[in-house]
Amino acid sequence: MQNAIQISDELLAELQSKAALEGKSVNELAEVAFRQYLEKDQWQRLVESKRAAARIRGLKEADVPRLVDEVRRERRL
């Protein structure tokens, strides 16, 4: 499958240098970067949704150790 993206000549030159140093292609570096970006974005959205749920329940960060202990105790039973 062939795709195309537009990037600056400066960024392309940096990618080509980095790829050569690592023995990889520019496409390989780009794919890794895109995957990392998508994973980070997915993680950030998950964290924000859980923070919103905690706010709705009135939970604070200081509550976390107690809640973790409660869940661990329940799982031991």
WOSUL-V406280 format. One line per field, one symbol per residue. burial: # if it has 9 or more other C-alpha atoms within 8 Angstrom, else .. A space follows every 50 residues. Layout:
BEGIN
burial=???
END
This chain:
BEGIN
burial=...........#..##..##...###..#..................... ...##......................
END
